[in-house]
């Protein structure tokens, strides 16, 4: 099954917590703090894998979490960093922020991309020793890793895209010009997924050609299969617009050309202006004395500024000449399009403004990211650490907020897992 879109949630690992520890050695009294720092959390990394062709794996697994860093140890030992989680995707996959739709990264090269960074490890109590505080009994917790919801979108990397109504000979041309072996049959929508083939012109000279499943009238609005696969034409530098010149299915070739180009224009302005070769196919079915339709197709192509060529893909007549002409035009065109990043991650600064004090029945709840971070660095069993918590809450105006809400001495206050009586 060809899957070219998916939505996943990635979460980098939390940094390890710092260690509260004191040096212990025979005959050495009060050796001082020696708690080590926590390790950095694992990051989430995307890597291109040319052995993958679809986003099928992401249909069954939607959540990806990197491991956390290890906590710090005694004797100033730093915890191990968490191992990064590597997610492999097909070449040409675009990462978008699921909320804004902005492009985070176009994975068209071989460089690994860090999509979510692991959290920094917390400091051990070694860092908090001062001349007046020689036995700190608290350490910093590790910071959380980044998490993000990402939309994956696969856009094939092809130099040339084959477009046209179903059953006009696109798959036959791909099979004749390359080693690709797409399914070929005489009925509409035989091709259900994009097919890629490498066309070799000479030594060191080749290009990638993609057969895009049947684009029909209304494709840009969701009709047929074209709506699902129009995105794969976006990167193509050149389009080969295949048309059934013999009208073997009772359609008007000129009308087909107009409709397909209208759909391309409605989908994307850049596609409307994309260079094209209009290819009149199935010329073997046209009697030699009846070339009026070929002249009409040629005139239409020239009036629109397109190159015109003829062939019979089924008999291989004109295929080689078409491929050489395609190669010549590609030499004049810019390289395959890659998308520049648009997304800028908002900076999340944890400040005291985040504190929330909420009265609930007969107690008061203090919450917020700043409070959670503060509580992670406090050892409630240590007097000095509790005094540090008291000073920080007072300086942040928490007690003033409690007074404004009408707290009385003896009322209960809840901060995370800690519950205590208010004494002022």
N, C-alpha and C positions, 0 to 999 in steps of 0.2 A: 504494500500500500504506500502511495506517495503522499507524505505529510510534509507541507512546507510552511506551516505556521504552528506555533505552540506558545503557551504562557506558563512560565515557571517562577518559583520563588527561591531566591538564593540567600543564604545567611552565613556570613563569615564567623569564624570561631571567636569566642570570648578570650580575652587575655587572662593568663593565670594570676591568681592572687599573690600578693607579697606575703612573706613569712614573718611571723613574730617568733623570734628565737634569741637565746642568749648563750654566749660562749661558756662551755663547761669544760674545765680541765683541772686535773689534780694539782693541788698547791697553788692554783690561780683563782683568787677570790674576785667575784664581780667582774667576770671577763668582758662584759659589755654586750651590746646587741650584735647579732651576726645573721639576722634573717635575710635570705636572698630574694631577688626579684622574681616575679612570675614570667613565664614565657609568653611570647606573642601568639595570638590566636591564628589559626590557619586561614588563608585567603581563598576566595573562589576565583579560579582562573579558567578562561575559555581558550581552547586550542583547536586550530583547524586540523581536520583529519580527512585526507583525500580518499580514504576508504569508505567514507560515509556519503550517501547521496540524498538522504531525506532526514527529517526530524522525527522519525518514527519513535525513537527511544523516549522522547519527551511526552509522548501520548500516555505512557503508563507510569511515569515518575515525574511529579511536578515540584517536589520540594528537595532542595539540595543544601546540605549543611556541612560546613567544614568543621573539623575537630577543634576544641579549645586548646589553649596553651596550658602547660603544666604549672602547678603552683610552685612558688619558690621553696627552697629547702634551707636547712640550717647550714652553718659554716659558710654563709654567703653564696650558697649554690643557687644559680639561676635555673628556673624550670625550663624544660624543653619547649621549643616553639611548636605549635600545632602544625601538622602536615597540611599543606595546601590541597584543596580539592580541585582537580583538573576535569573540566567538562569538555568533551570533544564534540565538535559540530562540523557539518559539511562546509567546504569553502564557499564563500558567498553569503553566509548567514549574517543577518543584520540584527544587532541587539537594540531594542527600543525600551525606553522607560514605559512601563505599562500604564502609568497614570497620565503622562503628558504626550506620549507617542513620539517623543523626541529621540533621535538616533544617539545611542551611546557609543557604538563602535560598529564599523563595517569589517567583518572578519574575512578579508580577502587575501591577507598575507599570512606568512608563517610565524609571525611574532605572537607569543602568548599574551593575552590581555587580562589584567586583573580587574574583575568587575566588582568585587567587594573585598575590601581590606580587612584583615583580622584585627582585633582589638589589641592595644598595647598591654603588656603585662604590668601588674601593680608593683610598687616599690615595697621592699622589705623594710623592717623597722630599723635597719642599719642607717637608712637615709634620714631618719628623724631624730638621731642623737645630737644633742647640743650640750653646751657647757652647763646649762641649767636643767636639762632634761636628759640624763645619762642612761635611763632605762625605759625608753619608749615601749609601751606594751600594745602598740597598734601598728598596722601596716595598711597600704592602699590596696583596694581590690583591683582586679583586671578590668579594663574597659570592654564594653560589648563590641562585637564586630558589626560591620555594616550589613544591613539586610535590604533587599530590593526585590520588587516584582518586575520581571522582565518579559517582554514580548519578543519571541524569536521569529524571524521572517527570513525564509530562504529565497534569494534571488539568484538564479543561475548565472554563472560567469561564462558567457558565450560571446564570440565576436559577431556571429551572424545568427539571426533569428528567421525561421521559416514561418510565414503567416499566410493565411488564406482560409477559405471555407473548407469544411470537412470534405474528404474524398477528392481533393484536387491533385494529389500526388506528392505531398510534402514528405511523408514517410518513405515513399519509394525513392525520392531524390536523395534523402539522407542515407539510405541503404546502398545506393549506387555510388555515392561520392565518398563514403567513409566505411569504416569497419563496423559501424553500428548496425544492429539487426532488430529494428522495431517491428512490432506486429503489423502486418499489411493485409487488408481485406477490403472487399468492395462494398462497404457499408459505412454509414456515418458514425463518427466517434469511435472508430477502431482504436485510435490513439487516445488513451485516457490519462497519460502522464507525459510530461516533457521528456524527450530523449535527446541525449548529447552524442555527437560524433566528431572525431578529429579528421579533418580533410587535409591530406598531405599533397602539397604542390610540387615539392622537390626537397632535396636534402636541406634540413634546417628550416624549411618553409612550410608552415601549416597554420591552420586556424580551427577554432571550435565552432561548430554549427549546432543549433538547437531546433528541434521540431516542436513547435508549440501546439498543443491540442486545439481542435477546432474552435476558432473564434467566429462567431456568427453575429447577425444583427441583434443588438440588445445586450451584447456581452459585457459592455462597460456597466450595465445596470443589473447584471447577474444572470442573464440568459445563457443557456448552454454551459460549456465548460470554460469558456474564455474568461469569465470573471475571476475564476480561481487561478488562472495561469497568465493573465496579462502582465502581472508583475515581473514575470521572467523575461519579458522583452525589454524591460527598463535599461538593462546594461548593454544590450546588443548595439554594436556600432553601426551595423548595416542590416537592413531587412530585405529578405528575398520574398517578394509578394507573388505567390504562386496562384495562377488563375487557370481554370479549365477552358482553354481557348476553343475546344470542340463543342462546348455546351452539352456534354454527354448526359447530363442529368436534367436538361431542360432549363438551366439557369442562364441568365444573360451575363456574360463575363464583365461587361462594362458596369453593370449594376452591382456585381460582386465587388469590383474594385472600389466603387464609391462607398459601399456599405462598410467594408473592412476599414478603409481609411477614416471613415466617420467615427467608427468605434475607437480606433487608436487615438484620434484627436480628443474624443470625449474623456478618455482615460487619462491622458497626459499631453500637455502642450508640447513637451519635448519629443514625444513619439510622433506627433503630427509633422514635425520638421526633421525627423530622422531620415537619412539617405536610404533610398530604396532602389532595388532592381526589380522591375515588373517582368515576371517570367511567364510567357505564354506556354503552357504545358499541353500535352496530349495532341501535339501537332501531327502525329502519325494517324490520327483519326479524321483529319481534315483532308478532303479531296484536293489534289494539286490545283485544280482549276478554280477552287473556291477559297481564296485568301482574303476575302473582304473583311472577315472578323479580325484576322491578324493585323490588317492595316488599321482598323479601328482601335485595337488595343495599343498598337504602337503610337498612334496619334494621341491617345489619352495619356500615355506615359510621358511623351515628350512635352505635352502641354502642361504637365504637372512638374516638369523638371526632373523626371526619373529616367534612369537607364532602362532600355528595353532589350530583352533577349528572348529567344525561342528555344524550346527543347521538347524531347519526349523522354521523360524519366523511365518509362517502362522499357523502351528499347535502347536507352543510354545515348540516344542521339542528342548532341548539343550539351551534354552534362559537363564534359571536360572543359569545353570552351566557357561555360558559365562559371565554373570554379576558378579558372584562370582570371576571368574578368572580376570576379569577386575579390580575389587576392590583390589585384591591382588597385581596386578602390580602397581596400583596407589599408594599404600603404599610405594613403592620403588622409586617413581619418585618425583622430586622437585615440589613445588607448582606452581599454574598457573602463567604464565609469566606476569610481569608488566614492562612497558617500562620506562627507566630513561629519565628525561628531557635532551634535547640537546640544546635547544634554549637559548641564552643569549641576552637579549634586549640591543641594543647598547645605550651607554650613550650619550645623546644629550646635549651638553654644549653650551649654548648661549653666544657667545663672540662678541667682536667688529669687529672681522674679517669677520663677516657675513654681514656687512653693504654694501649695493649696492647703488651707485649714478649713475643715468641714465639720460642723456639729452634727452628730448622729445620735439621736435619742439622748442617753445620759453620758456620752463620752465625745471626745473630739479627735478627729482623724487628721494627721499631718501627712501629706503626700506630695509627690512631684519627683522629677528626675534628679534634681539637686539633692533632695533629702535622701533618696535611695543611694546616691553616690556617697554621701556623707556617712550613712549608716554602715556602708560596706567597709569603711576605714576605722570603725570604732569597735573596741573590745569592751562590751558592757560589763564584763567581770572585773575590769581594772578601774580603780578610782580615778587615776590621772586621765584615762581615756574618756571616762564619763564627764569629767570636768571640761575636757576639750569639746565634747558634744554640746554641753551646756553653753559654753562661750560662743560656739558657732551658731546655735539656734537663736541666742539672744542678739548677736550681731546682725543676723538676718531678719530680725524683726518678728520672729515667730511668736514670742511671748506677747508682744504688743498686739498682734492679731488675735491671739487667744483672749486677751483682756477685752478687746473691742467686741468680741462675740459673747462676752458675759461669763467667762469661765470663773469658777470659784475654787478655793483651796479644797483639795480632796477629790475634785472631779478627775475622771480618768482620761488620759491622753494616749493615743495609739500611733506609733510610728513603725510601719512595717510589721515585724513580729514582736516588737517591744511594746509593752503596756506598763504605764506608771502613773502614780498619783501626782497631781499638780500641787506643788508647794512653792509659794512665792514669798 
